[in-house]
Amino acid sequence: MVRITTLWLLGLSVLLISCQRSAVPASPSAGKAKNIIFLIGDGMGLTQVTTAYLYGEETPSFSRFRHIGLQRNTPVGEKITDSAAGATAFSTGYKSYNAAIGVDKDTVARQTILEWAYAKGKKTGLVATSSITHATPASFFAHVKSRNLHEDIAADFLKTPVDYTAAGGYTYFEGRKDGENLLSQLSARGYMVDTTGLPDQVDAGKRHAYLLAPDALPKMSEGRGDFLPRATTQAIDYLARDKDGFFLMVEGSQIDWGGHNNDSDYVITEVLDFEKAIANALDFAEKDGNTLVVVTADHETGGLALSALPVFGRRDYGQVKPTFSTGGHTAALVPVFAYGPGAEEFAGIYNNNEIYDKMMVAFRGLQARK
């Protein structure tokens, strides 16, 4: 009996030692986060994440996370959320109605985490492959009753300075119904404004607004190139120069649109592109040691399934056929991945608006509310 126990303990010790030798760095989860990088894969459910493992050339960066949870994303009054209500829950901590941008269920404007970061002297940034006025990025700086009010959202962009912006949507800043040219106003306020492309270098002493398409940027399959991972890295390098830290939101916007179109190639190419942005964020966080990285989705889109390929009435389990159950959003829980100070708070199952609370706990260095 003693011999068996001794051997069992020895085996357990070897197992524990081997686990400690993982090539993946352990998440430095204790303490206060100086920086937060919040990445949202719009429409990216667990099945969409799985496509990165099936179709990517390398092990996806999702495997680098050690704290993983699930979030419920129901809005006020309905079972299935849209991107506006989902992003408003993330940005303000308030659940709201579908189409709400930065307002609660009573249309009262609520401070966003980006606005809080700016008020505390932190740098802020937004990167998206949609228009900057689209539901998800808009919910971090704007306060309007409907996501469809693009020109009102663009006007709100001038109310809270965002230090680095890279997205599309310049049509809502010029040629407006009110005759205002908001791009000129941004330039007059000292912004470096460009509608043609990302620069090779950014001036640390200025704010930057790169609005590189009239509305959304092109699909990956239509030549967008490395915009998303490159803009993510450029934003991080620029924002990290500030001694007080930063908040950066990055959205892989078009995963959602591929789901709406029931176009699996569109979904997969957008997921793989978004995964590269995640990898760049993690590379920085691992070296920095004071950065919380959180990756999630506002909802799942398309009801994507990855089934065995049917061949002559049988199923070929060696091949996968992506299929969709809907052209809209679903009520499925979606995954949350976290790395860095405060990451342990993101394990478990919780509501989407609690992600705001967990990020604020990390920023403030407080204990999580029980």
N, C-alpha and C positions, 0 to 999 in steps of 0.2 A: 504493500500500500504506500509506504514511504517512497519507494523507488518510483512508483507510478506518478505520485504527486510531484516528486522532484523533476521527473522527465517532462511532466505537463507544464510546470513552471518554467523550465528551461525553454521549452518550445514556445511558450507565451512570450518570454523575453526576446527570443529571436524574432518573433513576429512583430513585436512592438518596435524593435530596433530597425527592422526592415521597413516598417511604415514610416519611421522617422527619416529614412533616407530617400524619400520621394524627391524626384527632380523638380516638383512644383513647390515654390516657396510657400511656407505657411503664411496665412493671412495675419498681419499684425493688427488684431482686432481690438486690442485694449487702447483706451485713451481717447483724446479729442482729435477730430479731423480738422486740419487747416484748410483743406481743399475737398470739394466734392465734384466728381464727374458722374453725371446722371445720363445714362444712355437708354433711349426708348426705341425699341423695334416696333413700329406701328403695325398692329395686326399679327405680331409674332407669338404664336402659341408654342406649346411644347413640340408639336409636330414640325412646325417651321424650324425650330432649333435643331431638330433631328436631321433636317436636310443638310445642315452644315457637316454632319458626320458622314452622311451618305455620299455627298457630292463635292465636298471640299478636298483639297489636295493634301492638307496637313491636319493634325489633330486640332480641332477648333478651340478657340480661347475659352469657351464655356467650361472646359475641363480644368481650367486654372483656378476656378472659384472653389472655396471650401464651405461657404455659407449660402445655402439655397433654400428658398421658400416658395410659397404659392400665394397669389393674391386674388381676392374676390373683387370684381369690378362693376357691380350693379350701381346704376345711378339712382337719383331720386325719382320715384314714380314709375319706373320701368324695370324690366328684367335684364335688358341688354344695353350696354353703354355705347355711346359714340366716342370719338377721339376727344371732343371738346370737354365733355363731362369727365372722362378719364384723366385727361391732362390737368384739368382744374383741380381734381382730387389730389393729384401729385403735387401741384404747385402751391396750393393754398391750405390743404388739410381739410377742406370742406367737400363733402359730396354735394353734387348739384344736379340739375336737369340736363338732358341731352341738348346740345348746342350752346351751353353756357361757357363763356370765356372769362375766367378769373372772377366770377361772381358766384354767390351762394344761391340756394334755391329761391330766395326772395329778391334776387338780382342786386344784392348788396356787394359792392366791390370788396374783395379780401386781399390783403397783402400776400404777395407770392414769395417764395423762397429766394428768387432772384432779386426781388426788390428789398427783401430783408438783408441779403448779402451786400447789396450796394450801399444800403444805409449803414452797415457796419464797416464800411471801408474796403470791402473785398472787391476784386475784379469780377466781372461777369461775362459770360459768353453764350451764344446760341449758334448751333450748326444744324442744318436740316437739308434734305434733298427736295423738300417741298418749297412753296412760297413761305416766307417768314410770317406771313399773315394767316397761314393755315392753322387749323385747330390746335395742334400740339404745341408748336413753338409760341403761338400767340398767347396761350394760356399762362405763359411765364412772365409776360409784360403788359398784357392788355386786360381791360375790364369792360366788356360789352355783353349785351344780353343775348346776342346771336353770333355764331361763328361765320355767318354769311355776310357780316358787315365788314368786308375787307378794308375799305377805305377808313373806317373808324378805327379799326385795329392798327392800320399803318400810322394813323395820327397818334395813337397811344404809344407807339414805338419811340416817339420823341419825348415822352414824359418821364421815363426812367432810363437814364443812359445805360446802354449795353456796350461794353468795351470792345467786344469782338463778335461780329455777326457774319456768317457765311451761309447763304441760302439763295432762293429765288424770290421773285415777287416785286420787281421794281415798278411794274405797271400800276401798282396801288399807291405808289409814292409820287408819280408824275402823271400828267394827263388826267387828273382827278376831276370829279364833278364840281368840287369847290374851287377849282382853279389853282390850288396850292401846289407848289413843287417841293415836296418834302425832302427830296435828295439834295436840292440846293440849300435847304434849311439845315440839313445835317452837315453839309460842307461848311456852311457859315458858322457852325458850332465847333468846328475844328476836327470833324471826322474825316478820315481818308475814305472816300466813297469810290467804288469801282463797280461797273456793271459788265466788265469784259472777262475777268479772270482773277484767280488768286495771285498775289505777288510772290516773288521768291523770298522776300524779307518783309517784316512788318516793323514799323516805327514804334518803339516802346513808349514814346511820349504822346501818342495820339490814340484815339478810338478808331475802330475800323468797321466799315459796313460794306460787305461784298455781296451785292444782290445781282446774281449772275444770269438771271433769266427773267422774262416778262412775268411768268408765273412759276410753275415747278421747273426744276432742272430736268434734263433728259433722263430716260431710263439708262441703266447700265448697258443694256443691249443696243442702245442708240448713241453710245459714245460719251457717257458722262466721265468715264475714266476713273482716276483715283481721287476724285474730288472729296468724298466723305472721309476716308482715312487721312488724306493729306490735310484737309481743313481741321480735322480733330487734332492732329499733331501740331499744326501751326497755332491753333487756339491755345493749346496747353502750354507750348513754349512761350507764347506771348503773355498769357495770364499768370504763369508761374513766376514771372519776374517780380510780382508784387509781394511785399513782405507780409501782408495781412491775409494772403490766401485768395481763393477764387471759387466761384460756382460756375460750372459749365454743363449745359444740357445739349446732348447730341441726339438727333433723331434719324433713324433709318426709315424715312417716311413711306417709301414706295413698296415695302413688303405688303402693306395693307392694300395697295392698289392692285398688285398682282393677285391677291386673294379675291378682291371684288371682281376681277376679270376672269377668275378661275383659270389663270395662266400659271402653270407650275414653273415653267422656265423663268418667268418674270419674278415669281416669289424666290426661287432658289438663287438667282443671280443677285437679287437685292439682299438676301440673308448673308450670302458670302461676302458681299461688300461691307455690310454692317459689321460682320464679325471681324474684319480687318481693323475697323475703327475701335472696336472693343480691345483688340490686341494692343493697339497703340496706347490706349488709356491705361491698360494694365502694365505695360512696359514702364510707363512713367511712374505709376503708383508703387510698383515694386522697388524702384530705385529711390523714390522720394520718402516713403515710410509714413507720410502724414496725410495721405490722400485716400478718401473713401470712393470706391467705384461701385456704382449700382446699375444693374442692367435689368430691364423688364419690358413689358408691353402694356399698352393701354387696354388691349383686348385681343382676342383671336379673330381672324377674318377668313371666311371661306369654308370653315369646317373641314380643313385639310386632313386627309387620311393617306397613309403610305401602305398600300396593300400589295399582295403578291400579284405579279403580272399574269392575267389569264391567257392561256395558250391552248387552243383547240379543246375547250371545255374543261381544262385542268388549270391548276394554279402553279406557276413556276416560282418557287420560293427563293430562287437565286436572283430574281429581278423584281424591282419595285415599280409600281405604277401609282403616281400621285393622283388622287381624285378629290373632288370637292362636294360638299353636301348643300352649300348655299352660296349665293353671291353677296351675302351680307356678313355682319358680325355674328359671333356666337356668345353664349353665356359661360363658356368654359373658363375655369381658373387658368391663370397664366403664370409662368415661372418668374422668380426674382433671384438674381445672382448678386452677391455682394463680396467685396474684398476691401480690407483696410480697417482703419479705426471705426468701431461701431458695427462692423459687418455681422457680428453674431446676433444682432437684434433683428436681422432679416430672415432668420430661420423660422419655420412654422407656417401657419396659414392665417391670413389677416386681411383686412379690407384695404383697398387701394389708397384711401386717404391716410392710412397709418404710415405709408411710406414717407409722406411729408414729416410726420412726427419723428420717425426714426432718423431721417436725415438731419432734422433740427437738433435732436438729441446728440448726434455725432458732432455737429458744428459747435454746439454749446458745451460739450463735454459733460453732460448731465446723465444721470441714471435714467433708464427708460421708465416711462409711466407704467405701472402695473394695473 
